[in-house]
Amino acid sequence: MLHVNIHKQLAHYEMAIQFKMGAEILVLVGPSGSGKTTILNSIAGLVHPDSGLIVSNTHTFFDTDQKPLPARERQIGYLFQDYALFPHMTVEKNIWYGVKKKNRKDSQKMIVELLQVLGIEHLLHKYPHQVSGGEKQRVGLARALAARPSVLLLDEPLSALDRETRKQCQDELLRLHEMWKIPFIIVTHDLDEAERLGDRIIYLEQGQITDEQRKRQLISTY
Amino acid sequence: MLEMDYSPLILSLKVAAISTFFVFVVGVMIAYYVAKRDFFGKSILEALFLLPLVLPPTVVGFGLLVLFGKNGWIGSWLLEWFDFQIVFTWIGAVIASIVVSFPLMYQSAAAAFESLDERLSNAARTMGASEWRVFYTIVFPLAWPGLLAGLVLSFARGLGEFGATLMLAGYIPGKTDTIPMAIYFAVESGQMEKATFWVMIIITFGFSLILWVNWWSKRNIRRFTRT
């Protein structure tokens, strides 16, 4: 369960967002500058709201009157827009970066499985600049999930990919969500993609929620 | 054949190496701290760090004498409590080198840190990395080409330091005669052959250093800049 309530003064408007979610896929849609990435960054702890409350299960990430929980203690998986892979490390090192020493043994099996699902076992010894865009996206996903997050944030995860790869990756995301069963929050400005991936879609404009749809309603309107 | 005393070479290398070590550690720490933050007076502080770069070495030397001289603020204190004097010792040469080469290290390091993509550090943080781990696994290796450039520049600057060293450490053969010092006093006493020898040494050394750095960065820069 993830509870998000964010108030934050941004350059051109004041953001006021509130939503609750379970282990579903929530898609945030909106024009650029509508505050989508700020929401992800607030959940991850890279920026902090002016006031509000962010709670994941029993962990309070942010509460107006308390010191915010540092990003490193939040157990968040974050796939950045252009993946932010570490250019000086191999794919393997990238993926293992977030795995704690004491969890190394337990994680071995899970990561091997993850690599198989994503089809990137053959890339382990390559550097990020030696793999394609779609492969980078998969490596980024594997890296985010290898650290066993309790929430996965994805910022425009598919925007840099061509149409064919994009479709494949959408299917993979759905499959991974089924395996992982944790809240996924996906940011996109592509409506088709939002409808394909989301159990729930939240429309944003100028830091406010303008509309919200659930999959059932979506289907029933067809 | 000329009878050569090689002590200036040894002393110069010793002074430059020790000063570069301090300048590197302190310069990297300060640059990392300052580059990441915006605070009141930041530009004034940065101007202060870079000041020795534009001041005449004699002014730097004068300032150091005021601080470390027998009657200087720090100098008198050291003398009183530790019976220790910096003026006219090789340690004075080290301090002069530190002050004049610090701006070069600081500038290179600050530029290297500022050009790093903050998202890489943030990605590491979301994966549970402490600030220290972010620094030594992400920031330091990615900034290394810039840091190395600063390191080499500082070393070369320390090796060539003359003005401030002369004012603080003076010229005492066998004690504070670094290569630049040896050249100056060789010329002054008409020993042109000796001066030429040291000039050739220092030119060869500087030239090889620049060649090596350029070769190294051409070879390695791709690894660090491509993503």
Contacts between the chains, C-beta under 8 A, distances in Angstrom:
chain1	res1	chain2	res2	distance
A	44	B	122	7.7
A	44	B	126	5.2
A	45	B	125	7.7
A	45	B	126	7.6
A	46	B	122	5.1
A	46	B	125	7.3
A	46	B	126	7.5
A	70	B	125	7.6
A	71	B	122	7.3
A	71	B	125	4.2
A	71	B	126	5.4
A	72	B	125	5.2
A	72	B	126	7.5
A	72	B	127	7.7
A	72	B	128	4.8
A	72	B	129	6.0
A	72	B	130	6.3
A	73	B	128	7.5
A	74	B	126	7.3
A	75	B	128	7.5
A	76	B	126	5.2
A	77	B	126	7.4
A	78	B	122	7.9
A	78	B	123	6.8
A	78	B	126	4.4
A	80	B	119	5.5
A	80	B	122	7.8
A	80	B	123	6.1
A	82	B	227	7.8
A	84	B	117	7.2
A	84	B	119	4.4
A	84	B	120	5.5
A	84	B	122	7.4
A	84	B	123	4.3
A	85	B	227	6.7
A	86	B	120	6.1
A	86	B	123	7.6
A	86	B	124	7.7
A	86	B	138	6.4
A	87	B	142	7.3
A	87	B	223	7.4
A	87	B	224	6.7
A	87	B	225	7.6
A	87	B	226	6.3
A	87	B	227	4.5
A	88	B	141	5.2
A	88	B	142	6.1
A	88	B	223	6.4
A	88	B	224	6.2
A	97	B	124	6.9
A	97	B	127	5.6
A	97	B	129	7.5
A	97	B	137	7.7
A	98	B	126	7.9
A	98	B	127	3.0
A	98	B	128	5.6
A	98	B	129	7.6
A	100	B	128	6.8
A	127	B	223	7.4
A	128	B	227	5.7
A	129	B	222	7.9
A	129	B	226	4.0
A	129	B	227	6.1
A	143	B	127	7.4
A	144	B	127	8.0
A	147	B	127	5.0
A	147	B	128	6.3
